[in-house]
Amino acid sequence: MSDALQKLTRNVLGAAAALTLSATPALAQGLVRDTEIEMVMREYTDPLLEAAELEPTAVDLYLVGDMSFNAFVTQGQNIFLHTGLIIRAENPGEIKGVIAHEVGHIELAHLARLQDASRGGMATMMATMGIGLIAALAGAADAGAAIMASAGQFAALDMAQYTRGQEASADQAAIRLLTATGQSGEGLVSTFERLAYQERLSQARRWEYFRSHPLSADRVSALRRNVDASPYRDIPDTPEEIAMLERIQAKIIGFMVPPSQTLSRYPLSDTSIPARYARSVAYFKDGLIDEAEAEIAHLLEAEPENPFFHELLAQVRFESGLIAESIEPSERAVELMPDAPLLQIYLARSLIAEGGEDNLNAAVLHLNRALIFERENSFGWFQKSLAHQALGQNAMAELATAERFYSIGDERQAHLFARRAHDELERGTEAWIRSAEILAVTQPTNREMREWNRVERERRPNFMTQG
C-alpha cells in the first residue's frame, strides 16, 4: 500500500474511533467501543496471536456494529469482528475458530500477497475500495461512498476475495494455532458446516463472510479431518466462557435490537443475568428509566462488584439527564476496574458535565491516565479540552483540541491549534514539548500550505468594499 493510502487508512480509523465512542454498543452501523465486549474478544484473540508469534499490542481489534455474520482483516494488522458474528455464535469456540482463521491470514501475510499479485491500477482500486468500506463503517457514509465510487463499480468485499489456496492454508493455520493453545477447532468446523448452505444461496443472500472467504464442500471436509486429528478436539468451552458469551450477547441484543424484540426474546419470566442485562438496556432505550434501574438493581444485588453493571447504571442516569446521580456509579466502576481507560473517560464526562473546580480537576486526572492508552480517542481529547477551558486553562484546551484533530487525521486543524498552544505554553514544559511534536509531524509542504490557505479563504465570508 502506498504512503498516501496508509495515511488515509489511519485517518479513517481515527475518525471511526471518534465517531462511535460509547459506554455501550452504538445503535448505528459503525465501530463499537465497549470495555466488556472488547475484553472478552481480547481474551479469545491474544493467545492465538502469541501462538502465531505476533505481538498482541501490535494487532488492533475492532468491533463493527453490524448484525451480519462477518469478520475480516486489513493491512496494518487490523482485525474487524461484526457484532453479528458474536450473537450468532452458538458457543465461544465458534468465535475463537473464526478469529484463529483471521489470525492465520495475518500470519501468512495473505493481504500483502494479494496486493503483490495485483499490480498497478487493480491493486490501487482494491485498496481504495477497502478504505471506502472502512469509511462507510465508521459512519462517514458520504466519504465512504465517494471513495468507493472512484474505485469503479465493484463490490468491496468481492474485490478482496482470498483464493481457495489461501483459505485452505488459513484453515490449517487456525487449527495449528488452536492446537498450540490447547483448544478445540470444533467450533470453526461446526460454524462452517452450519452455515455452508449459504454458499448455495444467491449472491445477494449470502453472508458477507463467505463472499470474501469462499466456502466449498472440499474445504469443509478437509477442515473436519484436521479437527478430528487434533488431540484437543473434545476440549469443551468452560462454563465461565459460556456464561460470559451469553452475557455479552444479551448486551449487544439489548442495544442493537428494537426493545420489543429484546423483551420478547428475554421475557420477565427469565430471571437470569443475561435476561436482566438485556431487559435493562431495552427499558432504557424505551425511556422506562425506573424499570431499567430496577433490573440493574437485581444485577448489582447478584454481583455487587461487577464494574459493567455500575457502568450501565451510570450511563442510564447520565443520558437521562441525572448528571449528579451518574457520578457515584461511574466512580465505583473505575474503582473496580482502574485500568480500563474507557471507564475513566466516561467518569470524566460526568464530572465535567456536573462542573465545579474539584470535579473538573478530577476529570483532567482521569483523562490524563486514560489517554495514555487511548491516544486516538478523539472523544477523550474533546472532554479534556472542555475541562481545561472550564478551568480557564486556554492553552491546555488548545493543545487538547490539537490532539483531538490529530487523532482523527485532520492535520491542518491539528497544526493550527498546536501553533496556538505552542505560542502560549511555558517553554520547556511537557505540554510545550508535545505541542512542538505535533507541529513537527503536521508541518505542511508548500503544496499543502497553498491548499490550506485556499480552504481558509473559502471558509471566510466574502465582503464587498463599499466606497
C-alpha positions as CSV (number, residue, x, y, z in Angstrom):
1,M,0.0,0.0,0.0
2,S,1.3,3.5,-0.9
3,D,2.2,6.0,1.8
4,A,-0.8,8.1,0.8
5,L,-3.2,5.1,1.2
6,Q,-1.6,4.2,4.5
7,K,-2.1,7.8,5.7
8,L,-5.8,7.7,4.5
9,T,-6.4,4.4,6.3
10,R,-5.0,5.8,9.5
11,N,-7.2,8.9,9.2
12,V,-10.4,6.9,8.6
13,L,-9.7,4.6,11.5
14,G,-9.0,7.5,13.7
15,A,-12.3,9.1,12.7
16,A,-14.1,5.9,13.4
17,A,-12.8,5.8,16.9
18,A,-14.0,9.3,17.3
19,L,-17.5,8.8,15.9
20,T,-18.5,5.7,17.8
21,L,-17.3,6.3,21.3
22,S,-19.9,5.0,23.7
23,A,-20.1,3.3,27.0
24,T,-22.1,0.6,25.3
25,P,-22.6,-0.6,21.7
26,A,-23.5,2.0,19.2
27,L,-27.0,1.8,17.8
28,A,-26.0,2.7,14.2
29,Q,-23.7,0.7,12.0
30,G,-20.1,1.8,12.8
31,L,-17.3,0.8,15.1
32,V,-18.4,-0.1,18.6
33,R,-16.5,0.7,21.8
34,D,-17.3,-1.3,24.8
35,T,-14.9,-2.3,27.6
36,E,-16.6,-5.5,28.5
37,I,-17.0,-6.9,24.9
38,E,-13.5,-5.8,23.9
39,M,-12.1,-7.5,27.0
40,V,-13.8,-10.8,26.1
41,M,-12.7,-10.7,22.5
42,R,-9.2,-9.9,23.5
43,E,-9.2,-12.9,25.8
44,Y,-10.1,-15.0,22.8
45,T,-7.6,-13.3,20.4
46,D,-4.4,-12.6,22.3
47,P,-3.4,-16.3,23.0
48,L,-3.8,-17.0,19.3
49,L,-1.7,-14.0,18.3
50,E,1.0,-15.2,20.7
51,A,0.9,-18.7,19.3
52,A,1.4,-17.1,15.8
53,E,4.4,-15.2,17.2
54,L,2.6,-11.9,16.7
55,E,2.7,-9.1,19.3
56,P,-0.8,-8.7,20.6
57,T,-0.4,-5.0,21.3
58,A,0.6,-4.5,17.6
59,V,-2.6,-6.0,16.3
60,D,-5.7,-3.8,16.6
61,L,-9.1,-5.3,17.2
62,Y,-12.2,-3.5,16.1
63,L,-15.9,-4.3,16.7
64,V,-18.2,-3.4,13.8
65,G,-21.8,-2.6,14.9
66,D,-23.5,-4.8,12.2
67,M,-25.7,-7.8,12.8
68,S,-24.5,-9.8,9.8
69,F,-22.0,-12.7,10.3
70,N,-18.7,-11.3,9.2
71,A,-15.0,-10.9,10.2
72,F,-12.1,-9.6,8.1
73,V,-8.6,-8.3,8.4
74,T,-7.0,-5.2,6.7
75,Q,-3.5,-4.0,6.1
76,G,-1.6,-2.9,9.2
77,Q,-2.7,-6.0,11.3
78,N,-6.3,-4.9,12.0
79,I,-8.9,-7.4,12.8
80,F,-12.6,-6.5,12.4
81,L,-15.3,-8.6,14.1
82,H,-19.0,-7.9,13.4
83,T,-21.3,-7.9,16.4
84,G,-23.5,-10.3,14.3
85,L,-20.7,-12.9,14.5
86,I,-20.8,-12.7,18.3
87,I,-24.6,-13.0,18.7
88,R,-24.9,-15.7,16.0
89,A,-22.2,-17.9,17.7
90,E,-23.6,-20.9,19.5
91,N,-20.6,-21.2,21.7
92,P,-17.2,-19.4,22.4
93,G,-15.4,-21.9,20.3
94,E,-17.1,-20.7,17.1
95,I,-15.9,-17.2,17.6
96,K,-12.4,-18.4,18.6
97,G,-12.3,-20.5,15.4
98,V,-13.2,-17.6,13.1
99,I,-10.6,-15.4,14.9
100,A,-8.0,-18.1,14.6
101,H,-8.7,-18.2,10.8
102,E,-8.3,-14.4,10.5
103,V,-5.1,-14.5,12.6
104,G,-3.9,-17.1,10.1
105,H,-4.4,-14.7,7.2
106,I,-2.2,-12.1,9.1
107,E,0.4,-14.7,10.0
108,L,0.7,-15.9,6.4
109,A,0.7,-12.3,5.0
110,H,-2.2,-13.0,2.6
111,L,-3.2,-9.4,2.2
112,A,0.3,-8.4,1.2
113,R,0.5,-11.3,-1.3
114,L,-2.9,-10.3,-2.8
115,Q,-1.5,-6.8,-3.5
116,D,1.7,-8.2,-4.9
117,A,-0.3,-10.3,-7.3
118,S,-2.4,-7.4,-8.4
119,R,0.0,-4.8,-9.7
120,G,-0.8,-1.3,-11.0
121,G,-4.4,0.0,-11.2
122,M,-6.1,-3.1,-9.9
123,A,-4.1,-3.0,-6.6
124,T,-4.9,0.7,-6.2
125,M,-8.6,0.1,-6.8
126,M,-8.7,-2.8,-4.3
127,A,-7.0,-0.7,-1.6
128,T,-9.3,2.3,-2.3
129,M,-12.4,0.1,-2.1
130,G,-11.2,-1.3,1.2
131,I,-10.7,2.2,2.6
132,G,-14.1,3.3,1.3
133,L,-15.7,0.4,3.1
134,I,-13.9,1.3,6.4
135,A,-15.1,4.9,6.0
136,A,-18.6,3.8,5.5
137,L,-18.4,1.5,8.6
138,A,-17.0,4.4,10.5
139,G,-20.2,6.4,9.9
140,A,-18.7,8.7,7.2
141,A,-21.2,7.4,4.7
142,D,-20.7,10.2,2.2
143,A,-16.9,9.9,2.3
144,G,-17.1,6.2,2.0
145,A,-19.4,6.3,-0.9
146,A,-17.2,8.8,-2.7
147,I,-14.1,6.8,-2.2
148,M,-15.7,3.6,-3.3
149,A,-17.3,5.2,-6.3
150,S,-14.0,6.4,-7.5
151,A,-12.7,2.9,-7.5
152,G,-15.1,1.5,-10.0
153,Q,-18.4,-0.3,-10.0
154,F,-17.4,-3.3,-7.9
155,A,-18.5,-4.6,-4.5
156,A,-15.7,-4.0,-2.0
157,L,-15.8,-7.5,-0.5
158,D,-15.8,-9.2,-3.9
159,M,-12.7,-7.3,-4.8
160,A,-10.9,-8.6,-1.7
161,Q,-11.6,-12.3,-2.0
162,Y,-9.0,-14.7,-0.9
163,T,-8.0,-17.5,-3.1
164,R,-9.1,-21.1,-2.3
165,G,-5.5,-21.9,-1.6
166,Q,-5.2,-19.1,0.9
167,E,-8.4,-20.1,2.5
168,A,-7.1,-23.7,2.9
169,S,-3.8,-22.5,4.4
170,A,-5.6,-20.1,6.8
171,D,-7.8,-23.1,7.9
172,Q,-4.7,-25.1,8.6
173,A,-3.1,-22.2,10.4
174,A,-6.2,-21.8,12.5
175,I,-6.2,-25.5,13.6
176,R,-2.5,-25.2,14.4
177,L,-3.0,-22.1,16.5
178,L,-5.9,-23.6,18.3
179,T,-3.9,-26.7,19.0
180,A,-0.9,-24.7,20.2
181,T,-3.2,-23.0,22.7
182,G,-4.8,-26.3,23.8
183,Q,-8.2,-25.5,22.3
184,S,-10.6,-27.4,20.1
185,G,-11.2,-26.5,16.4
186,E,-14.6,-28.0,16.6
187,G,-16.2,-24.5,16.8
188,L,-14.6,-23.4,13.5
189,V,-15.7,-26.5,11.6
190,S,-19.2,-26.6,13.1
191,T,-19.7,-22.9,12.1
192,F,-18.8,-23.7,8.5
193,E,-20.9,-26.8,8.5
194,R,-23.9,-24.9,10.0
195,L,-23.6,-22.1,7.5
196,A,-22.4,-24.0,4.5
197,Y,-25.8,-23.8,2.9
198,Q,-25.2,-20.1,2.4
199,E,-22.8,-21.0,-0.5
200,R,-25.8,-22.3,-2.4
201,L,-27.9,-19.2,-2.0
202,S,-27.9,-16.3,-4.3
203,Q,-25.1,-13.8,-4.1
204,A,-27.4,-11.2,-2.6
205,R,-28.4,-13.5,0.3
206,R,-25.0,-14.9,1.2
207,W,-23.3,-13.9,4.5
208,E,-20.7,-11.3,3.7
209,Y,-18.1,-13.5,5.3
210,F,-18.5,-16.1,2.6
211,R,-18.2,-13.6,-0.2
212,S,-14.7,-12.8,0.9
213,H,-14.0,-16.3,2.2
214,P,-15.2,-18.7,-0.4
215,L,-16.5,-22.0,1.1
216,S,-16.7,-25.3,-0.6
217,A,-17.6,-28.9,0.4
218,D,-14.0,-30.0,-0.1
219,R,-12.8,-27.2,2.2
220,V,-15.2,-28.2,4.9
221,S,-14.3,-31.9,4.6
222,A,-10.6,-31.1,4.9
223,L,-11.2,-28.9,7.9
224,R,-13.2,-31.6,9.5
225,R,-10.4,-34.1,9.0
226,N,-7.8,-31.8,10.5
227,V,-10.0,-31.1,13.5
228,D,-10.7,-34.7,14.1
229,A,-7.0,-35.4,14.1
230,S,-6.3,-32.8,16.9
231,P,-5.7,-34.1,20.4
232,Y,-7.8,-31.3,21.7
233,R,-10.9,-31.9,19.6
234,D,-13.1,-32.8,22.5
235,I,-11.9,-30.0,24.8
236,P,-15.1,-28.1,25.7
237,D,-15.6,-24.4,26.4
238,T,-15.5,-23.7,30.1
239,P,-18.8,-22.8,31.9
240,E,-17.4,-19.4,32.7
241,E,-16.7,-18.7,29.0
242,I,-20.2,-19.8,28.0
243,A,-21.8,-17.7,30.7
244,M,-19.7,-14.6,29.6
245,L,-20.6,-15.1,26.0
246,E,-24.3,-15.3,26.8
247,R,-23.9,-12.1,28.8
248,I,-22.3,-10.0,26.1
249,Q,-24.7,-11.5,23.5
250,A,-27.6,-10.2,25.7
251,K,-25.9,-6.8,26.0
252,I,-25.4,-6.5,22.2
253,I,-29.0,-7.5,21.5
254,G,-30.3,-5.1,24.1
255,F,-28.6,-2.2,22.4
256,M,-28.9,-3.2,18.7
257,V,-32.3,-4.8,18.5
258,P,-35.6,-3.0,18.9
259,P,-36.8,-3.1,22.6
260,S,-40.0,-5.0,21.7
261,Q,-37.9,-7.8,20.1
262,T,-35.5,-7.8,23.0
263,L,-38.3,-8.1,25.6
264,S,-39.9,-10.9,23.5
265,R,-36.6,-12.8,23.5
266,Y,-35.9,-12.2,27.2
267,P,-39.4,-12.3,28.9
268,L,-40.0,-11.3,32.5
269,S,-40.2,-15.0,33.4
270,D,-36.5,-15.3,32.6
271,T,-34.6,-14.0,35.7
272,S,-31.1,-15.0,34.5
273,I,-28.4,-12.4,34.5
274,P,-28.2,-12.2,30.7
275,A,-32.0,-11.7,30.5
276,R,-31.9,-8.9,33.1
277,Y,-29.0,-7.3,31.3
278,A,-30.8,-7.2,28.0
279,R,-34.1,-6.0,29.5
280,S,-32.4,-3.2,31.5
281,V,-31.0,-1.9,28.2
282,A,-34.3,-2.3,26.4
283,Y,-36.2,-0.4,29.1
284,F,-33.5,2.3,29.0
285,K,-33.9,2.7,25.2
286,D,-37.7,2.9,25.6
287,G,-37.3,5.7,28.2
288,L,-38.5,3.5,31.0
289,I,-35.8,4.6,33.5
290,D,-37.4,3.2,36.6
291,E,-37.8,-0.2,35.1
292,A,-34.2,-0.1,33.8
293,E,-32.9,0.8,37.2
294,A,-34.9,-1.9,38.8
295,E,-33.4,-4.6,36.6
296,I,-29.9,-3.1,37.2
297,A,-30.6,-3.3,40.9
298,H,-31.1,-7.0,40.6
299,L,-27.9,-7.3,38.7
300,L,-25.9,-5.4,41.3
301,E,-27.5,-7.5,44.1
302,A,-26.3,-10.6,42.4
303,E,-22.8,-9.2,41.5
304,P,-22.1,-6.0,43.5
305,E,-18.5,-5.8,42.3
306,N,-19.2,-6.1,38.6
307,P,-17.9,-2.8,37.1
308,F,-20.0,-3.1,34.0
309,F,-23.3,-3.1,35.9
310,H,-22.2,0.1,37.7
311,E,-21.1,1.5,34.3
312,L,-24.6,0.8,32.8
313,L,-26.3,2.4,35.8
314,A,-24.1,5.5,35.3
315,Q,-25.0,5.6,31.6
316,V,-28.7,5.3,32.2
317,R,-28.6,8.1,34.6
318,F,-26.3,10.4,32.6
319,E,-28.2,10.0,29.4
320,S,-31.5,10.6,31.3
321,G,-30.2,13.9,32.5
322,L,-29.4,12.8,36.0
323,I,-25.8,14.0,35.8
324,A,-25.0,14.3,39.5
325,E,-26.6,10.9,40.2
326,S,-24.4,9.3,37.4
327,I,-21.1,10.2,39.2
328,E,-21.2,7.7,42.0
329,P,-21.8,4.5,40.0
330,S,-19.3,5.7,37.4
331,E,-16.7,6.2,40.2
332,R,-17.5,2.8,41.5
333,A,-16.9,1.3,38.1
334,V,-13.5,2.9,37.9
335,E,-12.7,1.8,41.4
336,L,-13.4,-1.8,40.5
337,M,-11.5,-1.6,37.2
338,P,-9.0,1.1,37.5
339,D,-7.0,0.1,34.4
340,A,-10.0,0.5,31.9
341,P,-9.4,3.8,30.1
342,L,-12.9,4.0,28.6
343,L,-14.4,3.8,32.1
344,Q,-12.2,6.7,33.2
345,I,-13.3,8.7,30.1
346,Y,-17.0,8.2,30.9
347,L,-16.4,9.2,34.6
348,A,-14.7,12.4,33.4
349,R,-17.6,13.1,31.1
350,S,-20.0,13.1,34.1
351,L,-17.6,15.2,36.3
352,I,-17.2,17.8,33.5
353,A,-21.0,18.0,32.9
354,E,-21.6,18.4,36.6
355,G,-19.0,21.2,36.8
356,G,-17.2,22.7,39.8
357,E,-13.4,23.1,40.2
358,D,-12.9,19.9,42.2
359,N,-14.9,17.8,39.6
360,L,-13.0,19.4,36.7
361,N,-9.6,18.8,38.2
362,A,-10.5,15.2,38.9
363,A,-11.8,14.8,35.4
364,V,-8.4,16.1,34.0
365,L,-6.6,13.5,36.1
366,H,-8.8,10.6,34.9
367,L,-8.4,11.8,31.3
368,N,-4.6,12.1,31.6
369,R,-4.4,8.5,32.7
370,A,-6.9,7.2,30.1
371,L,-5.4,9.0,27.1
372,I,-2.0,7.3,27.7
373,F,-3.7,4.2,26.3
374,E,-6.3,5.8,24.2
375,R,-4.2,8.2,22.1
376,E,-6.6,8.1,19.2
377,N,-9.7,8.6,21.2
378,S,-11.0,11.9,20.0
379,F,-13.9,12.0,22.4
380,G,-11.5,11.8,25.3
381,W,-9.5,14.7,23.9
382,F,-12.6,16.7,23.4
383,Q,-13.6,16.1,27.0
384,K,-10.1,17.2,28.1
385,S,-10.4,20.4,26.1
386,L,-13.8,21.1,27.8
387,A,-12.3,20.6,31.2
388,H,-9.3,22.8,30.6
389,Q,-11.5,25.5,29.1
390,A,-13.8,25.5,32.1
391,L,-10.8,25.8,34.4
392,G,-9.6,28.8,32.4
393,Q,-6.5,26.9,31.1
394,N,-6.9,28.1,27.5
395,A,-3.5,26.9,26.2
396,M,-4.0,23.4,27.5
397,A,-7.5,23.4,26.0
398,E,-6.0,24.3,22.6
399,L,-3.4,21.6,23.0
400,A,-6.1,19.0,23.7
401,T,-8.0,20.2,20.7
402,A,-4.9,19.8,18.6
403,E,-4.6,16.2,19.9
404,R,-8.2,15.7,19.0
405,F,-7.8,16.7,15.4
406,Y,-4.6,14.8,15.1
407,S,-6.3,11.6,16.4
408,I,-8.8,11.8,13.5
409,G,-6.2,12.7,10.9
410,D,-7.1,16.3,10.4
411,E,-3.5,17.6,10.3
412,R,-4.5,21.1,9.2
413,Q,-6.6,21.8,12.3
414,A,-4.1,19.9,14.5
415,H,-1.3,22.2,13.2
416,L,-3.4,25.4,13.8
417,F,-4.3,24.5,17.3
418,A,-0.9,23.2,18.2
419,R,0.6,26.5,17.0
420,R,-1.8,28.5,19.2
421,A,-0.9,26.3,22.2
422,H,2.8,26.4,21.5
423,D,2.8,30.2,21.5
424,E,1.0,30.4,24.8
425,L,2.5,27.4,26.8
426,E,5.5,27.8,29.1
427,R,8.7,26.9,27.2
428,G,10.3,23.6,28.2
429,T,7.2,22.1,29.9
430,E,5.9,18.7,28.9
431,A,2.9,20.3,27.2
432,W,5.0,22.8,25.3
433,I,7.2,19.9,24.0
434,R,4.1,17.9,22.9
435,S,2.8,20.9,21.0
436,A,6.2,21.1,19.3
437,E,5.9,17.4,18.4
438,I,2.5,17.9,16.8
439,L,3.8,20.9,14.9
440,A,6.7,18.9,13.6
441,V,4.7,15.9,12.4
442,T,2.0,18.1,10.8
443,Q,4.2,20.6,9.2
444,P,2.7,21.1,5.7
445,T,4.6,21.0,2.5
446,N,4.4,24.1,0.2
447,R,1.6,22.4,-1.8
448,E,-0.3,21.6,1.3
449,M,0.1,25.1,2.6
450,R,-1.4,26.5,-0.6
451,E,-4.3,24.1,-0.2
452,W,-4.8,25.0,3.4
453,N,-4.9,28.7,2.5
454,R,-7.3,28.1,-0.3
455,V,-9.7,26.2,2.1
456,E,-9.4,29.0,4.7
457,R,-10.2,31.7,2.1
458,E,-13.3,29.7,1.0
459,R,-14.5,29.5,4.6
460,R,-14.3,33.2,5.2
461,P,-17.4,35.4,4.3
462,N,-16.9,37.5,1.1
463,F,-17.5,41.1,1.9
464,M,-17.8,43.8,-0.8
465,T,-16.0,47.0,-0.1
466,Q,-18.3,50.0,-0.5
467,G,-16.9,53.5,-1.2
